[in-house]
Amino acid sequence: MTTNVQGPSSEVHVGVVKAASAPIVSEHETLKYHLLGPSLTKAGQDTVDQQKVSEIIYNASKGSKYFNNEEYKDKNLTQKIEKILARKRQLERIDLASDLRRADEYIAELELSRDLSQTVVHIDCDAFYAAVEELDRPELKHVPMAVGKGVLTTCNYHARKFGCRSGMAGFVAMKLCPDLICLPLNFEKYTAKAQEVREILVEYDPRFESASIDEAYLNITQYCEEKHMDPEDAVSQLRNEVAEKTKITISAGIAANAKIAKIASNRNKPNGQFRVANDRATILAFMRDLSTRKVNGVGRVFERELDAIGVKTCGDLYPQRAYLSKLFGEKAFQYLMQCHLGLGRTKVQPAEEYERKSVGTESTFHDMSDKTELREKLRWIAEELEKDLTRTQFKGRTLVLKVKLHTYEVLTRQVIPPKAVRTADDLYIYALPMLTKHEKEIPGMKLRLMGLRCTHLVSTKKIGIDFFGMRQPSSADGEPSPANTNVDNDGEWEVWPEEEFEEAARQERQDEMNELERLSQEQDTNRSDPISAEEQLEEANRRHKHGREILPNPNPAYRGPNSSVGFQKPATNPVTPAKEEEPFWPCPICARPQSTNDKNFNDHIDFCLSKHTIKEAARETSSSPPALEKPLLGGRGQENSNSNSNSKSSGRGRPKGKRKSEAGGERGNKKLFFGLQGT
């Protein structure tokens, strides 16, 4: 029987930092809370004295570059909060009736969008990396152990009782628990075990969504209807099947949407489940007393900003609703109101169907200042990024260079190449001037991290195209691409702004891991069994690279008519896998996509040029413009003087009976390609 475990976040915050809004705060109290790290809300730490943990971290890291950087960031945040409070005092002196009314109108609109018809489940493997290691070494189940040496990636529940947790420097964890056993990372082993779990999940929801290697979202509404099962029974069955077949345990949250399901999955860890009923009153009561930090998307920085204006729980948001957009922006206001109401997305789909916004890679290394070494490192990163772009089938129209100085300051620059880039040669050529500019601006520049990222992506998937540039029909024609649509099956928009906030929280955790790696390298010489810097860097880079590849969901297997799981028997005639779409080149004359075969491409251009030449010759020999040819516009909405002002064709739009490309496409494309406008 599972028990309800209350998380430590709100109690710790009161104990460690008594209100950033208080008139007097002892020096470094906010910093001590900040040093507790991004994993403060992890399960298994309800009995830990977090104030003692914060003191140990503070004293262990004091004087390091990491400490100095965290101190600098904490002071900046304190100054930002002072400005927020000053702004709030100004707002309190003016009439905000219109803002209050607008907020209430938005809340009313949100209520109309509430969907209580779906059952969404968030599953999270318990101490996943540690659990997988314990399968090979059962003796570790009964002692404190962790995975990751420089920085802990996870630890078992015995270690958590001492205050150890993911995202903690290894040497700090050893101070908290001297008997802690730390194992190196083995991502191949974890990926294989994760696939075993995924093969079970797909039987409950073929379109489940992987959130990371050890967590996923499922919509089990259809499954429960077909099997005539209660959601709690279905999830209990799922958890038992995972435990029996994979020998690891999972915890689950069951709710009406993904946001609440993720929060609920942390309630009865490990090896438990918690359901928030699909009832408005129950959802509002659940969110009312929930610490803002427990909501996915609220990190340490945002938590402290909210705390400063008196918002500690989601229930505290409502009285402040008139101020939120003025203090934090419109998106934050919308996101926070949805948190208050317990609203979130109900749509669950395979992770690979989401539209990808960027592809990037980065590398951590020892302080490096030699220009030759920096260029070699840049070249290596360009080659790694080419592999990732090839694998994901993208090119980038924008290239971003990220560097981290030895002082922990992060700098970025971006460039828009004249063409979309993918190859290592192009990536290096366009990134090098950005690196050179950094070197000129920062004499004696020392770097400890470098990365490249492509944004504004262009797909290189193969597309069937005929000679005339027309896309050949496929079995998928007529179906909207799941990755590019925001419309649900009912034709209504389902837009939730939490993605931006969740991504910011993820980036905050990643940045923390990066900085803790450096702290561990600085302090590791004091350990009795120091880890070499090379080992730590290798571990860090493997951790950065791991998890970026999104694997397609497994195919649901048919388990027979009496099976407790499985949707339907596979079709007798198996579906032929879709062919990979070919990359294409746009024709500079007609702008239609063409095959990348040189001969075919040149033949098509010759065809377009000859057709265009004939048109131009006919136009020159004609005494008057063709009846259906739209006159060249001298300005917006104004035609050349030789046009007939009484003609119906002189109105807006294109001439009747002509396609858009015929009416004006050739002129536009000719101007764009040759840089000249026909006369």
Protein Blocks (a to p, Z undefined) as FASTA:
>chain_A
ZZddddfklmmmmmmmgojkbmbdcehklmmmmmnojmlmpghilmpcfklmmmmmmmmm
goiaklmmmmmmmmmmmmmmmmmmmmmmmmmmpccklmmmmmmmmmmmmmmmpcckbccd
ddddehkllmmmmmmmmmlmmcccdedjklcfbdcfklmmnopaehiafklmmmmmmmbc
cddddfklmmmmmmmmmmmmmmmomkbccfbfkbccddfklmmmmnopafklmmmmmmmm
mmmmnopacdddddfbfklmmmmmmmmcghiadddddbfklmmmmmmmpcfklpghiafk
lmmmmmmnopabfklmmmmmmmmmmmnojklmmmmmmmmnopacfbdcdfklpccfbdcd
dddddddfbfklmmmmmmmmmmmmmmmmmmnopadfbdcdddddfkopacddddddfbdc
fbfklmmmmmmmmmmmmmmmmghiacfbdcdddehiadfbdcdddfkopacddfkgoiac
fklccbdfkopacddfklmmmmmmmmmmmmmmmmmmmmmmmmmmmpmbdcdfklmmmmmm
mmmmgokaccdddddddebjkbcgdjbdcdfbacddddddddddddfklopacdfbfklm
mmmmmmmmmmmmmmmmmmmmpmbdcfklccddfbghiacfkbcfkbmklmgcjdehiafk
lmmmmmmmmmmmnopacZZ
